[in-house]
Amino acid sequence: MTTFQFDECSTYLNYISKCNKTPVGATKAKRHEKKHRGLLDPDVLAIHMKANSVFITFDGRMVDEHGAHIPTLNPGIIIIGHSPTYSFTMTHVFACKILEEFKVNFPEWHTISWRNSIVKMTEVSIEIGYNTASGFVSQFYQLFNESGWQDDFKSFLTQNKTMSVEL
């Protein structure tokens, strides 16, 4: 069972509840703990990078601003945000729509390992990479409306889970 840990901005309880029901027993979505509210991003990352849960955040700057606090070997991070051409603030409702669209287009989402991968999703695209001491390394970027991205995406997730510390 894959566990997904939502960040403080992602406390939309109805969606977290829905994640725990679909598919039944396949995943566990966890709400940000009250005792961690108000912590700075480096402290949040220190807590969640030691856990065994995929960390989901709506903070599109998390990797760029705090990459030094993300170890190469980590449980995985999913960043949900807008494409650069979208000018509105990210909301829970819109983020949930992005996640739902991803799940429809990649039905294996709950059976694969996200380990050591950093995935950036927007309403139009998906990107995957990993973190090093030098920063984020992008491996793959594709628009959702282009066919065939799922096989490459899965391949990079599989490759990243076996990553070693030597990077």
BELLIN-V715383 format. One record per pair of residues at least 12 apart in sequence whose ideal C-beta (glycine too) atoms are under 6 Angstrom apart, sorted by the first residue. I is the first residue (numbers start at 0). J is the second residue. If there is no record, write none. Layout:
BEGIN
((I;J) (I;J))
END
This chain:
BEGIN
((0;27) (1;26) (1;109) (2;27) (2;52) (3;28) (3;53) (3;55) (4;29) (4;47) (4;52) (4;54) (5;31) (5;55) (6;31) (6;56) (7;31) (7;36) (8;57) (9;55) (9;57) (10;30) (11;91) (14;95) (15;28) (15;30) (25;109) (26;109) (40;65) (41;65) (41;68) (44;65) (44;68) (44;69) (48;70) (48;73) (51;74) (52;74) (53;74) (53;75) (53;113) (54;76) (55;77) (56;78) (57;79) (57;89) (57;94) (59;78) (59;80) (62;117) (62;135) (66;130) (66;134) (66;135) (69;130) (71;130) (71;131) (71;166) (72;115) (73;115) (75;113) (75;114) (75;116) (76;117) (77;118) (78;119) (79;94) (79;97) (79;120) (80;121) (81;121) (82;121) (82;123) (97;120) (97;122) (101;120) (105;149) (111;156) (112;160) (114;160) (115;129) (115;159) (115;162) (116;156) (116;159) (117;130) (123;142) (124;142) (126;140) (127;139) (127;155) (129;159) (131;166) (138;155) (139;151) (139;155))
END
